[in-house]
Amino acid sequence: MSHINVQFEDDGLARAKKMAAEEEGLGRSPAGRQKYIIPAIAVCWSLFQLALPRFIVLDTTYIRAIHLAFAMTLVFLNYPFLKKPHFGIRYLSIHSRIPLLDMVMAALACFSALYLVIFLDAINNRQGSPILWDIVFGIMLTIFLLEAARRTIGPALPVIGSFFIAYCFLGPYMPDLIAFKGTSLNRFVGQMTMSTEGIYGIPLDVSATIVFLFVLFGAMLDKAGAGQYFIQLALSLLGGFKGGPAKAAIMGSGLTGMISGSSIANIVTTGTFTIPMMKKVGYPPTKAAAVEVAASTDGQLAPPIMGAAAFIIAEYVNVPYIEVIKAAAIPAFASYAALFYISHIEASKLGIRGLPRKELPLFFKTLLGGIHFLVPLFMLLYELIIVRHSPELAAFNAIMVLAVIMLLQEPIRAYRNREPLLPALKKSVLLILTSLASGARNMVSVALATAAAGIIVGVVALGLGNLISEIIDVLSMGNVFLMLVITAIASLIIGMGLPTTATYIVMAALTAPAIVNIGAMQGFIVPLMAAHLFCFYFGILADDTPPVGLAAYAAAAIAKSPPIATGLQGFMYDIRTAILPFMFIFNT
């Protein structure tokens, strides 16, 4: 019987790991010479991004275009057209090699992304009157981008993007309430692919300059072993208290979430240890999984390294990133404090005690055993808060410190164990290269989400912005409370099929200005930062909203609990986080 249980545990963990791998950009596993193509391009992308803060000075348009070219190339090489064979056609779902069709598509997508910078001077000279080739490659870029987004983050964002594109041209034929003057093909292409107001807009710029380095920093910390260290540290500190494993899961997930930015990756890293421990002390599987979901989802709220969207907030609101950290710190603390309280009440109701101290790691020994992982984190905080360097330079300096630690970690371990140093050094170098490839793969979905969401931002900039404010005003009947509820529900619905960053960009473009404007009409002043954080919070909460919350599915796979029940329980725990945005809107 125990053998069957172990088999079920292994199956569930394998499913959760597969979900995390898909989110982290692990698609194909080609054999032979082809197996080096995807990692080599990923490492080159990471090295290019690392060179930007210190060694290369490039115009921002060049950086955005090269960033998008790398992302789209990796997508078409790494993800097949279909995940599984349909209608007996296997060619479109090959995982064991890179087919010629996808190589050709990767090359064309790469060129269409780089077209803007290759012919930048000529395009600037004819701004507003594109020639035939501009239109051809502009349409190609839009189609390739939507297809690349579909392969990585599913159909929701391409469908929403296509709807907005159609609306651009069909606006004059819509009912009066949503009628729009429409646009020409020339103007559409000029806005989307020949300027920095569409695909190459602010979200892609933030992805290319700041977010990549923070995601790379998180990937390197994880590969170095920081994730396991945080879990052991949390267990040693909190595991012995009432409901200890749940409290350790909350603390461990909060610490890991600061560096990972992905709910599913967080669940697979921490939940693998904490969910079985919660079940062992008496938590029902559904509640054990739900605690992990609630803690991991909110990891993106925890400064200093919040989700990718936090950096975009800084650009949209036009403030230093440190101001976003300050604004988000107290709500994040309140959210985690409330979850600790909830876990304590659950443990009291169920009569659950902590783990015996003899089963827990010793605190000081655990703390000192991985204290070197805290050095790059403190370095990052020092750079951001004390020296006030730009986020990209702060991340670069922290990555350099972390790279030195990773290089020395294995040789020092080998020296202590009296093992040969050269193999240990080779292992360290390979670990750094692997983490560079992993960081780039993790970034693919963020880069494509920001670029594809740029289509929606571009359409809004074509003249839809005021119309959307009017529609929201009509729907909410000018009532601020009703408008916030509509925005929250819309964020949760859109976020079911989108990553957090894309949800935030879409909702910020559509509703953040409306919240400020309609509030002002009612004589109620809403700071722009509060409006953007409102959209950000509900974008994050969509990760565990049934019936599509992917984080709940990953945790349920590990816990062997029903996914929908897990999602509902996780959402019940997360109502505390849903209340916070309303509180800081009305009491900034």
C-alpha positions in Angstrom: 0.0 0.0 0.0 2.8 2.4 0.9 4.5 1.6 -2.4 1.3 2.7 -4.2 1.2 6.0 -2.2 4.8 6.7 -3.1 3.9 6.1 -6.7 1.0 8.5 -6.5 3.2 11.1 -4.8 5.8 10.7 -7.6 3.2 11.0 -10.3 1.8 14.2 -8.7 5.2 15.8 -8.3 6.1 14.9 -11.9 2.9 16.6 -13.1 3.6 19.7 -11.0 7.3 19.8 -12.3 6.0 19.4 -15.9 3.8 22.5 -15.4 6.7 24.4 -13.9 9.0 23.3 -16.7 6.4 24.5 -19.3 6.1 27.9 -17.6 9.9 28.1 -17.4 10.3 27.6 -21.1 11.4 24.0 -21.2 9.7 22.8 -24.4 11.7 20.6 -26.8 14.5 18.2 -25.9 16.3 17.7 -29.2 19.0 15.0 -29.5 22.4 15.0 -31.3 23.9 18.3 -32.4 20.6 20.1 -32.2 20.6 19.8 -28.4 23.1 22.6 -28.1 21.2 25.2 -30.3 18.6 26.3 -27.8 20.9 26.5 -24.7 23.6 28.3 -26.8 21.1 31.0 -28.0 19.7 31.3 -24.4 23.2 31.8 -23.0 24.0 34.4 -25.7 20.8 36.3 -24.8 21.8 36.4 -21.1 25.3 37.6 -21.9 23.9 40.3 -24.2 21.6 41.5 -21.4 24.4 41.4 -18.8 26.6 43.5 -21.1 24.0 46.4 -21.3 24.4 48.0 -17.8 28.2 48.1 -17.9 29.8 47.4 -21.2 27.5 48.3 -24.2 25.8 51.6 -24.9 22.9 51.1 -27.2 19.8 53.2 -28.2 16.7 51.9 -26.3 15.0 51.0 -29.6 17.9 48.7 -30.5 17.7 47.0 -27.1 14.0 46.4 -27.4 14.2 44.9 -30.9 17.2 42.6 -30.1 15.4 41.5 -26.9 12.3 40.6 -28.8 14.3 38.9 -31.6 16.0 36.6 -29.1 12.7 35.8 -27.4 10.8 34.9 -30.6 13.8 32.9 -32.0 13.8 30.8 -28.8 10.0 30.2 -28.9 9.9 28.9 -32.5 12.9 26.6 -31.9 11.8 25.5 -28.4 8.0 25.1 -28.6 6.2 22.9 -31.3 3.2 24.3 -33.0 0.9 21.8 -31.1 1.7 20.2 -27.7 0.1 16.9 -28.8 -0.5 15.4 -32.3 -4.0 16.2 -33.7 -5.7 14.7 -36.8 -2.8 12.3 -37.1 -0.3 15.1 -37.9 2.8 14.4 -35.9 5.1 16.9 -37.7 3.5 19.9 -35.9 4.1 18.4 -32.4 7.7 17.1 -32.6 9.6 17.3 -29.3 12.7 15.2 -30.1 14.1 17.6 -32.8 13.7 21.0 -34.3 11.9 20.7 -37.7 12.9 22.8 -40.7 9.6 24.6 -40.7 10.2 26.0 -37.2 13.8 26.9 -38.0 12.5 29.0 -41.0 9.8 30.6 -38.8 12.4 31.4 -36.2 14.6 33.1 -38.8 11.7 35.1 -40.3 10.4 36.1 -36.8 13.9 37.2 -35.8 14.3 39.3 -39.0 10.9 40.9 -38.6 11.7 41.9 -35.0 15.1 43.4 -36.1 13.6 45.1 -39.3 13.0 48.3 -37.3 16.6 48.7 -36.2 18.2 47.5 -39.5 16.3 50.2 -41.4 15.9 52.6 -38.5 17.3 55.8 -40.2 15.1 55.3 -43.3 12.0 54.5 -41.2 12.6 57.7 -39.1 12.8 59.7 -42.3 9.5 58.5 -43.6 7.7 58.4 -40.2 3.9 58.3 -40.8 4.1 57.1 -44.4 5.3 53.5 -44.5 6.3 51.9 -47.7 5.2 48.4 -48.9 8.1 46.5 -47.1 7.3 48.3 -43.8 3.7 47.1 -44.0 4.7 43.5 -45.0 7.2 43.1 -42.2 5.0 45.0 -39.8 2.1 42.5 -40.4 4.6 39.6 -40.3 5.9 40.8 -36.9 2.4 41.1 -35.5 1.4 37.6 -36.7 4.6 36.0 -35.5 4.3 37.7 -32.1 0.7 36.5 -31.6 1.7 32.9 -32.6 4.8 33.0 -30.4 2.6 34.2 -27.5 0.1 31.4 -28.2 2.9 28.8 -28.1 4.3 30.0 -24.8 1.4 31.5 -22.7 -1.7 30.0 -24.3 -4.5 31.4 -26.5 -5.9 34.0 -24.2 -3.5 36.9 -24.9 -3.4 36.4 -28.7 -7.3 36.2 -28.8 -7.6 39.5 -26.8 -4.9 41.1 -29.0 -6.7 40.0 -32.2 -9.9 41.3 -30.8 -8.3 44.8 -30.2 -6.7 44.7 -33.7 -10.1 43.9 -35.3 -11.7 46.6 -33.2 -9.2 49.1 -34.7 -10.6 48.5 -38.2 -14.3 47.7 -37.3 -14.8 50.5 -34.8 -17.0 52.7 -37.0 -19.5 49.8 -37.5 -19.9 49.1 -33.7 -23.0 50.1 -31.6 -23.0 53.8 -30.4 -21.7 53.1 -26.9 -18.5 51.4 -28.2 -18.2 53.0 -31.6 -14.7 54.2 -32.5 -13.5 56.2 -35.5 -11.3 53.4 -36.7 -7.8 53.5 -38.3 -6.0 52.8 -41.6 -3.6 50.0 -42.2 -0.7 52.5 -42.6 -1.5 54.2 -39.3 -1.9 50.8 -37.5 1.5 49.5 -38.8 3.2 52.8 -38.0 1.8 52.8 -34.5 2.5 49.1 -33.7 5.8 48.2 -35.4 7.5 51.5 -36.5 7.3 53.4 -33.3 7.8 52.9 -29.5 4.0 53.3 -28.9 3.0 49.7 -29.7 4.9 46.4 -29.6 8.2 48.2 -28.9 6.6 50.2 -26.0 7.4 50.8 -22.4 6.5 47.2 -21.2 9.0 45.7 -23.6 11.6 48.3 -22.7 11.2 47.4 -19.0 11.4 43.7 -19.8 14.6 44.3 -21.9 16.4 46.6 -19.5 15.4 45.6 -15.9 13.2 42.5 -15.6 15.6 40.2 -17.5 18.4 40.9 -15.0 16.2 40.3 -12.0 14.8 37.1 -13.5 18.4 36.0 -14.2 19.4 36.8 -10.6 16.5 34.7 -9.3 17.4 31.7 -11.7 21.0 31.8 -10.6 20.1 31.9 -6.9 17.7 29.0 -7.4 20.3 26.9 -9.3 22.9 27.7 -6.6 20.6 26.2 -4.0 19.0 29.2 -2.3 15.5 27.9 -2.6 16.2 24.8 -0.5 18.1 26.9 1.9 15.1 29.2 2.5 12.8 26.2 3.1 15.2 24.6 5.6 15.7 28.0 7.4 11.9 28.5 7.6 11.4 25.0 9.0 14.2 25.3 11.5 12.6 28.6 12.8 8.9 27.8 12.7 8.4 24.1 12.2 8.1 23.4 16.0 5.2 25.8 16.6 1.5 25.0 16.3 0.8 24.2 12.6 4.5 24.7 12.1 4.9 23.2 8.6 2.2 25.6 7.3 3.9 28.6 8.9 7.3 27.4 7.5 5.6 27.0 4.0 4.4 30.6 4.3 7.8 32.0 5.3 9.7 29.8 2.8 7.3 30.7 -0.1 7.6 34.4 0.8 11.4 34.3 0.7 11.5 32.1 -2.4 8.8 34.3 -4.1 11.0 37.4 -3.6 13.6 35.8 -6.0 11.4 33.7 -8.3 8.4 35.8 -9.4 6.6 32.7 -10.6 3.8 31.2 -8.5 4.1 27.7 -10.1 7.9 27.5 -9.8 7.6 28.7 -6.2 5.1 25.9 -5.5 7.3 23.2 -7.0 10.4 24.5 -5.1 8.8 24.9 -1.7 5.6 22.8 -1.9 7.6 19.6 -2.6 8.8 19.7 1.0 6.1 21.6 2.8 2.9 20.0 1.5 3.9 16.4 2.6 4.9 17.8 6.0 1.6 19.7 6.4 -0.2 16.5 5.6 2.0 14.5 8.0 1.0 16.7 11.0 -2.7 16.5 10.1 -3.7 19.2 7.6 -6.2 17.8 5.0 -4.6 17.6 1.5 -6.9 20.4 0.1 -5.9 22.8 2.9 -2.2 21.9 2.8 -2.2 22.6 -0.9 -4.3 25.8 -0.5 -1.9 27.3 2.1 1.0 26.7 -0.3 -1.0 28.3 -3.2 -1.9 31.4 -1.1 1.7 31.8 0.1 3.4 31.2 -3.3 0.9 33.5 -5.2 1.7 36.4 -2.9 5.4 35.9 -3.3 5.2 38.5 -6.1 3.9 41.1 -3.7 7.0 40.9 -1.5 9.7 43.5 -2.0 12.5 44.0 -3.0 12.2 41.7 -6.0 8.5 41.8 -6.8 7.0 40.4 -10.0 8.0 41.8 -13.4 5.0 44.1 -13.4 6.3 46.1 -10.4 9.1 47.5 -12.6 6.6 48.5 -15.3 4.6 50.3 -12.6 7.7 52.4 -11.9 7.9 53.4 -15.6 4.2 54.0 -16.0 3.9 56.1 -12.8 7.3 57.7 -13.6 8.9 57.2 -10.2 12.1 55.4 -9.0 11.6 51.7 -8.4 12.4 52.3 -4.7 9.1 54.2 -4.4 7.2 51.2 -5.7 9.0 49.1 -3.0 8.0 51.6 -0.3 4.4 51.6 -1.5 4.1 47.8 -1.6 6.0 47.0 1.6 3.2 47.5 4.2 0.4 45.8 2.1 2.8 42.8 1.5 3.6 42.5 5.2 -0.1 42.8 6.1 -0.9 40.0 3.6 1.6 37.6 5.0 0.8 38.5 8.6 -2.9 37.7 7.9 -1.9 34.4 6.2 0.1 33.4 9.3 -2.9 34.2 11.4 -5.2 32.1 9.1 -2.8 29.1 9.3 -2.7 29.4 13.1 -6.6 29.4 13.3 -6.7 26.4 11.0 -4.2 24.5 13.2 -6.2 25.4 16.3 -9.5 24.2 14.8 -7.9 21.0 13.6 -5.9 20.4 16.8 -2.6 20.3 14.9 0.7 20.6 16.7 4.1 21.3 15.3 6.8 18.9 14.3 9.0 17.4 17.0 12.2 19.5 17.4 14.4 16.5 16.9 13.0 16.2 13.3 13.8 19.8 12.5 17.1 21.2 11.3 19.1 23.3 13.9 18.5 27.0 13.3 22.0 28.4 13.7 23.6 25.6 11.9 21.1 26.0 9.0 21.5 29.8 9.0 25.4 29.6 8.8 25.3 26.7 6.3 23.8 28.9 3.6 24.6 32.4 4.8 26.5 33.0 1.6 23.2 33.0 -0.3 22.2 36.1 1.7 25.2 38.1 0.5 23.9 38.8 -3.0 20.5 39.6 -1.6 21.9 42.2 0.8 24.1 43.5 -2.0 21.0 44.1 -4.1 19.2 45.8 -1.2 22.3 48.0 -0.5 22.5 49.0 -4.2 18.8 49.8 -4.4 18.2 51.5 -1.0 21.5 53.0 0.2 23.5 53.8 -3.0 20.3 54.3 -5.0 21.8 52.8 -8.2 19.3 52.1 -11.1 17.5 48.7 -10.8 19.5 47.3 -13.8 22.9 48.3 -12.4 21.9 47.1 -8.9 20.9 43.7 -10.4 24.1 43.5 -12.5 26.3 44.1 -9.4 24.4 41.5 -7.3 24.7 39.0 -10.2 28.4 39.5 -10.3 28.7 38.8 -6.6 26.5 35.8 -7.0 28.6 34.5 -9.9 31.7 34.6 -7.8 29.9 32.7 -5.0 28.7 30.1 -7.5 32.2 29.8 -8.9 33.8 29.2 -5.5 31.0 27.1 -3.9 31.8 23.7 -5.4 35.7 24.0 -5.1 35.4 25.0 -1.4 33.1 22.1 -0.8 35.5 19.8 -2.6 38.5 21.1 -0.6 36.7 20.5 2.6 35.8 16.9 1.5 39.4 16.4 0.2 38.2 15.8 -3.3 39.9 17.0 -6.6 39.4 20.7 -7.2 39.4 20.7 -11.1 36.2 18.6 -11.5 34.5 20.8 -8.9 35.6 24.0 -10.8 34.2 22.5 -14.0 30.9 21.8 -12.2 30.7 25.4 -11.0 31.3 26.8 -14.5 28.7 24.4 -15.9 26.2 25.5 -13.2 26.7 29.1 -14.1 26.2 28.4 -17.8 23.1 26.3 -17.0 21.7 29.2 -14.9 22.3 31.7 -17.7 20.3 29.4 -20.1 17.6 28.9 -17.4 17.3 32.7 -16.8 16.8 33.3 -20.5 14.3 30.5 -20.9 12.3 31.9 -17.9 12.3 35.3 -19.6 10.7 34.1 -22.9 7.1 34.2 -21.5 7.7 37.6 -19.9 9.2 39.2 -23.0 6.4 37.9 -25.2 3.7 38.9 -22.7 5.0 42.4 -22.6 5.4 42.7 -26.4 2.0 41.2 -27.1 0.3 43.3 -24.4 2.0 46.2 -26.2 -0.5 45.7 -29.1 -3.4 46.4 -26.7 -1.5 49.4 -25.3 -0.9 50.7 -28.8 -4.6 50.3 -29.8 -5.6 52.2 -26.7 -3.1 55.0 -27.6 -4.7 55.2 -31.1 -7.6 57.0 -29.4 -9.5 54.3 -27.4 -8.3 55.5 -24.0 -11.0 58.2 -23.5 -13.7 55.9 -24.9 -12.8 53.1 -22.4 -13.0 55.6 -19.5 -16.5 56.6 -20.8 -17.6 53.0 -21.1 -16.4 52.2 -17.5 -18.1 55.4 -16.3 -21.4 54.3 -17.9 -21.1 50.7 -16.5 -20.3 51.9 -13.0 -22.8 54.8 -13.2 -20.1 57.1 -11.9 -19.8 55.1 -8.6 -16.2 54.7 -7.5 -17.0 51.6 -5.4 -18.8 49.9 -8.3 -16.0 50.8 -10.7 -13.4 49.2 -8.5 -15.4 46.0 -8.2 -15.9 45.9 -12.0 -12.1 46.4 -12.4 -11.3 43.7 -9.9 -13.7 41.1 -11.5 -12.3 42.0 -15.0 -8.7 41.5 -13.7 -9.6 38.1 -12.3 -11.4 37.0 -15.4 -8.7 38.2 -17.8 -5.9 36.9 -15.5 -7.3 33.3 -15.6 -5.7 32.9 -19.0 -2.8 35.3 -18.8 0.4 35.6 -16.8 0.4 38.2 -14.1 2.5 40.7 -16.1 0.2 40.6 -19.1 -2.9 40.9 -17.0 -1.4 44.0 -15.2 -0.4 45.7 -18.5 -3.8 45.1 -20.1 -5.7 46.3 -17.0 -3.4 49.2 -16.4 -3.8 50.4 -20.0 -7.6 50.0 -19.8 -8.6 50.9 -16.3 -5.9 52.6 -14.2 -6.5 56.0 -15.9 -10.2 55.5 -15.6 -9.9 54.8 -11.8 -8.0 58.1 -11.4 -10.3 60.1 -13.7 -13.7 58.8 -12.4 -12.4 59.2 -8.8 -11.6 62.8 -9.6 -15.1 63.4 -11.1 -16.5 62.2 -7.7 -14.2 64.6 -5.8 -12.2 61.6 -4.7 -8.4 61.7 -5.3 -6.8 58.4 -6.2 -3.0 58.5 -6.5 -1.8 56.9 -9.8 0.5 54.5 -7.8 -2.5 53.2 -5.9 -4.5 52.7 -9.1 -1.7 50.7 -10.7 -1.0 48.6 -7.6 -4.8 47.8 -7.5 -4.5 46.3 -11.0 -1.3 44.5 -10.0 -2.8 42.9 -7.0 -5.8 41.5 -8.8 -3.6 40.3 -11.7 -1.6 38.2 -9.1 -4.8 36.9 -7.4 -5.9 35.5 -10.8 -3.2 32.8 -10.4 -5.3 30.9 -8.0 -8.8 31.8 -9.2 -10.9 28.8 -10.1 -11.5 27.2 -12.5 -8.3 28.0 -14.3 -5.8 29.0 -11.6 -2.7 27.2 -12.6 -1.0 27.6 -9.3 -3.9 25.6 -7.6 -3.4 22.8 -10.2 0.3 22.5 -9.5 -0.2 22.4 -5.7 -3.2 19.9 -6.0 -0.9 17.6 -8.1 1.6 17.4 -5.2 -1.0 17.2 -2.5 -3.3 14.7 -4.3 -6.2 16.9 -3.7 -9.1 18.0 -6.1 -7.8 21.0 -8.1 -11.1 23.0 -8.1 -11.5 22.5 -4.3 -7.9 23.5 -3.8 -8.4 26.6 -5.9 -11.6 27.6 -4.0 -9.8 27.0 -0.6 -6.8 29.0 -1.8 -9.1 31.8 -3.0 -10.8 31.8 0.4 -7.4 32.3 2.1 -6.5 35.0 -0.5 -9.6 37.1 0.2 -7.4 38.9 2.7 -5.2 40.0 -0.2 -8.2 41.0 -2.2 -9.4 43.3 0.6 -6.0 45.1 0.8 -6.2 47.0 -2.6 -9.6 48.5 -1.6 -8.0 49.6 1.7 -5.1 51.4 0.1 -7.3 53.0 -2.5 -9.4 54.6 0.2 -6.6 55.2 2.7 -3.4 55.8 0.7 
